[in-house]
Amino acid sequence: MRKRADIPFGLVTNGSAQKLHTIRLLGLDRMTSCIFVSDLYGSRKPDAAIFRTAAACLEVRAAQVLFVGDKPREDIQGAHDVGMTTAWLRRGPRRQATRSRPCADVTINAVGDVIGMIGLATPYDQQPAHA
């Protein structure tokens, strides 16, 4: 049985209350209580308030947060401006066509790339060696 990593995380998303329905369907609301949907919170990314509140909810300083996002201005610039480490999830033709690389600390091509960045083992790393 795989042991769960004790790494706090939260969600910050722009959108309406309908996003909460999606978050619940995915079961993410059972994994974290730090969920901020802009229309419910009253502030949208890239406003610093929503990022700072998310860090406070996690009980960490902004500088201790790795923020993963796919929108250069709203996600990456907003998180960067409050001192968070940022990982830009580059996806789709629109993102590849972005002329200037956002101020991200790192660029990733899949959310799963974060596993190695934060020092977690992948399921493949946990397989016993064969004799």
Secondary structure in CASP SS format (residue, H / E / C, confidence):
PFRMAT SS
TARGET T0000
AUTHOR 0000-0000-0000
METHOD secondary structure of the structure
MODEL  1
M C 1.00
R C 1.00
K C 1.00
R C 1.00
A C 1.00
D C 1.00
I C 1.00
P C 1.00
F C 1.00
G C 1.00
L E 1.00
V E 1.00
T E 1.00
N C 1.00
G C 1.00
S C 1.00
A C 1.00
Q H 1.00
K H 1.00
L H 1.00
H H 1.00
T H 1.00
I H 1.00
R H 1.00
L H 1.00
L C 1.00
G C 1.00
L H 1.00
D H 1.00
R H 1.00
M C 1.00
T C 1.00
S C 1.00
C C 1.00
I E 1.00
F E 1.00
V E 1.00
S H 1.00
D H 1.00
L H 1.00
Y H 1.00
G C 1.00
S C 1.00
R C 1.00
K C 1.00
P C 1.00
D C 1.00
A H 1.00
A H 1.00
I H 1.00
F H 1.00
R H 1.00
T H 1.00
A H 1.00
A H 1.00
A H 1.00
C H 1.00
L H 1.00
E C 1.00
V C 1.00
R C 1.00
A H 1.00
A H 1.00
Q H 1.00
V C 1.00
L E 1.00
F E 1.00
V E 1.00
G E 1.00
D C 1.00
K C 1.00
P H 1.00
R H 1.00
E H 1.00
D H 1.00
I H 1.00
Q H 1.00
G H 1.00
A H 1.00
H H 1.00
D H 1.00
V C 1.00
G C 1.00
M C 1.00
T E 1.00
T E 1.00
A E 1.00
W E 1.00
L E 1.00
R C 1.00
R C 1.00
G H 1.00
P H 1.00
R H 1.00
R H 1.00
Q H 1.00
A C 1.00
T C 1.00
R C 1.00
S C 1.00
R C 1.00
P C 1.00
C C 1.00
A C 1.00
D C 1.00
V E 1.00
T E 1.00
I E 1.00
N C 1.00
A C 1.00
V C 1.00
G C 1.00
D H 1.00
V H 1.00
I H 1.00
G H 1.00
M H 1.00
I C 1.00
G C 1.00
L C 1.00
A C 1.00
T C 1.00
P C 1.00
Y C 1.00
D C 1.00
Q C 1.00
Q C 1.00
P C 1.00
A C 1.00
H C 1.00
A C 1.00
END
